[in-house]
Amino acid sequence: MIAAGRGSLACCPSPESGSLSASSPAALGFTRLSVPNCKRKCSVVLRAGAGSNGLVPSRTPCINGKSDCGCDSNGDVLVNRSDGTNLRQINMNGNSTNVVWHKCSVEKVDRQELLQQRGCVIWITGLSGSGKSTLACALSRALHARGKLTYILDGDNVRHGLNRDLSFKTEDRAENIRRIGEVAKLFADAGVICIASLIAPYRKDRDACRALLPKGEFVEVFMDVPLQVCEARDPKGLYKLARAGKIKGIVI
């Protein structure tokens, strides 16, 4: 069977002509269809199944929808049959395969018109004790008084539910930020002013969240408060515990 490992299979070159081996795609019930307008001449391997026209994808045609490959940023490709007829749109998005974005007639602009405001993300970051949550709540109250709909995604609050399975290791911090970024994007798309308040120590993670939104809809606010001041405040007692070696993973 064709290997389906992640990350190493960017394109599927067309098979060479000749006799079929016992492990060849055709012998195993697979068929290969070309991806139109792909500069790398990618193709997608499909197998018999319960999909459209009895065919479902068995591996990705392109990894991450490389722009120089002819596929869009979401990895969507329009697969054609060998006779030129359209099969259907297939999306290979991370570990989620065979998914297609469904558009609705009510769009972001309609929701913004209803709310009389522009959806966006205000991302407040800084050290523990720098005043992120205090500022977020004060901003939310001020905007509420002006008739604006807001929602706060506080780092600790989100870890009570959605991200309760994550630790403070580097890789889990990155996943924590990624999830919050995606949720913030949904709020902004709903026309809500989303205020995210969390440490987010790594620039690359914040930049990845910024890239999720159109230009101008992600506003980053850094609480430039000296470590000595944050440690003197120590509202959660984290600095004291960290200095005593009782907890790990705190950003100092």
CORLINHU-V333685 format. One record per residue. N is the residue number from 1. RES is the residue in one small letter. BURIAL is b if it has 24 or more other C-alpha atoms within 12 Angstrom, else e. Layout:
# CORLINHU-V333685
n:N res:RES burial:BURIAL
n:N res:RES burial:BURIAL
This chain:
# CORLINHU-V333685
n:1 res:m burial:e
n:2 res:i burial:b
n:3 res:a burial:e
n:4 res:a burial:e
n:5 res:g burial:e
n:6 res:r burial:e
n:7 res:g burial:e
n:8 res:s burial:e
n:9 res:l burial:e
n:10 res:a burial:b
n:11 res:c burial:b
n:12 res:c burial:b
n:13 res:p burial:e
n:14 res:s burial:e
n:15 res:p burial:e
n:16 res:e burial:e
n:17 res:s burial:e
n:18 res:g burial:e
n:19 res:s burial:e
n:20 res:l burial:e
n:21 res:s burial:e
n:22 res:a burial:e
n:23 res:s burial:e
n:24 res:s burial:e
n:25 res:p burial:b
n:26 res:a burial:e
n:27 res:a burial:e
n:28 res:l burial:e
n:29 res:g burial:e
n:30 res:f burial:b
n:31 res:t burial:b
n:32 res:r burial:b
n:33 res:l burial:b
n:34 res:s burial:b
n:35 res:v burial:b
n:36 res:p burial:b
n:37 res:n burial:e
n:38 res:c burial:b
n:39 res:k burial:e
n:40 res:r burial:e
n:41 res:k burial:e
n:42 res:c burial:b
n:43 res:s burial:b
n:44 res:v burial:b
n:45 res:v burial:b
n:46 res:l burial:b
n:47 res:r burial:b
n:48 res:a burial:e
n:49 res:g burial:e
n:50 res:a burial:e
n:51 res:g burial:e
n:52 res:s burial:e
n:53 res:n burial:e
n:54 res:g burial:e
n:55 res:l burial:b
n:56 res:v burial:b
n:57 res:p burial:b
n:58 res:s burial:b
n:59 res:r burial:b
n:60 res:t burial:b
n:61 res:p burial:b
n:62 res:c burial:b
n:63 res:i burial:b
n:64 res:n burial:b
n:65 res:g burial:b
n:66 res:k burial:e
n:67 res:s burial:e
n:68 res:d burial:e
n:69 res:c burial:b
n:70 res:g burial:b
n:71 res:c burial:b
n:72 res:d burial:b
n:73 res:s burial:e
n:74 res:n burial:b
n:75 res:g burial:b
n:76 res:d burial:b
n:77 res:v burial:b
n:78 res:l burial:b
n:79 res:v burial:b
n:80 res:n burial:b
n:81 res:r burial:e
n:82 res:s burial:e
n:83 res:d burial:e
n:84 res:g burial:e
n:85 res:t burial:e
n:86 res:n burial:e
n:87 res:l burial:b
n:88 res:r burial:b
n:89 res:q burial:b
n:90 res:i burial:b
n:91 res:n burial:b
n:92 res:m burial:b
n:93 res:n burial:b
n:94 res:g burial:e
n:95 res:n burial:e
n:96 res:s burial:e
n:97 res:t burial:e
n:98 res:n burial:b
n:99 res:v burial:e
n:100 res:v burial:e
n:101 res:w burial:e
n:102 res:h burial:e
n:103 res:k burial:e
n:104 res:c burial:e
n:105 res:s burial:e
n:106 res:v burial:e
n:107 res:e burial:e
n:108 res:k burial:b
n:109 res:v burial:e
n:110 res:d burial:e
n:111 res:r burial:e
n:112 res:q burial:e
n:113 res:e burial:e
n:114 res:l burial:e
n:115 res:l burial:e
n:116 res:q burial:e
n:117 res:q burial:b
n:118 res:r burial:b
n:119 res:g burial:b
n:120 res:c burial:b
n:121 res:v burial:b
n:122 res:i burial:b
n:123 res:w burial:b
n:124 res:i burial:b
n:125 res:t burial:b
n:126 res:g burial:b
n:127 res:l burial:b
n:128 res:s burial:b
n:129 res:g burial:b
n:130 res:s burial:b
n:131 res:g burial:b
n:132 res:k burial:b
n:133 res:s burial:b
n:134 res:t burial:e
n:135 res:l burial:b
n:136 res:a burial:b
n:137 res:c burial:e
n:138 res:a burial:e
n:139 res:l burial:b
n:140 res:s burial:b
n:141 res:r burial:e
n:142 res:a burial:e
n:143 res:l burial:e
n:144 res:h burial:e
n:145 res:a burial:e
n:146 res:r burial:e
n:147 res:g burial:e
n:148 res:k burial:b
n:149 res:l burial:b
n:150 res:t burial:b
n:151 res:y burial:b
n:152 res:i burial:b
n:153 res:l burial:b
n:154 res:d burial:b
n:155 res:g burial:b
n:156 res:d burial:b
n:157 res:n burial:e
n:158 res:v burial:b
n:159 res:r burial:e
n:160 res:h burial:e
n:161 res:g burial:e
n:162 res:l burial:e
n:163 res:n burial:b
n:164 res:r burial:e
n:165 res:d burial:e
n:166 res:l burial:e
n:167 res:s burial:e
n:168 res:f burial:b
n:169 res:k burial:e
n:170 res:t burial:e
n:171 res:e burial:e
n:172 res:d burial:e
n:173 res:r burial:b
n:174 res:a burial:b
n:175 res:e burial:b
n:176 res:n burial:b
n:177 res:i burial:b
n:178 res:r burial:b
n:179 res:r burial:b
n:180 res:i burial:b
n:181 res:g burial:b
n:182 res:e burial:b
n:183 res:v burial:b
n:184 res:a burial:b
n:185 res:k burial:b
n:186 res:l burial:b
n:187 res:f burial:b
n:188 res:a burial:b
n:189 res:d burial:b
n:190 res:a burial:b
n:191 res:g burial:b
n:192 res:v burial:b
n:193 res:i burial:b
n:194 res:c burial:b
n:195 res:i burial:b
n:196 res:a burial:b
n:197 res:s burial:b
n:198 res:l burial:b
n:199 res:i burial:b
n:200 res:a burial:b
n:201 res:p burial:b
n:202 res:y burial:e
n:203 res:r burial:e
n:204 res:k burial:e
n:205 res:d burial:b
n:206 res:r burial:b
n:207 res:d burial:e
n:208 res:a burial:e
n:209 res:c burial:b
n:210 res:r burial:b
n:211 res:a burial:e
n:212 res:l burial:b
n:213 res:l burial:b
n:214 res:p burial:e
n:215 res:k burial:e
n:216 res:g burial:e
n:217 res:e burial:b
n:218 res:f burial:b
n:219 res:v burial:b
n:220 res:e burial:b
n:221 res:v burial:b
n:222 res:f burial:b
n:223 res:m burial:b
n:224 res:d burial:e
n:225 res:v burial:e
n:226 res:p burial:e
n:227 res:l burial:e
n:228 res:q burial:e
n:229 res:v burial:e
n:230 res:c burial:b
n:231 res:e burial:b
n:232 res:a burial:e
n:233 res:r burial:e
n:234 res:d burial:e
n:235 res:p burial:e
n:236 res:k burial:e
n:237 res:g burial:e
n:238 res:l burial:b
n:239 res:y burial:b
n:240 res:k burial:e
n:241 res:l burial:e
n:242 res:a burial:e
n:243 res:r burial:e
n:244 res:a burial:e
n:245 res:g burial:e
n:246 res:k burial:e
n:247 res:i burial:e
n:248 res:k burial:e
n:249 res:g burial:e
n:250 res:i burial:b
n:251 res:v burial:b
n:252 res:i burial:e
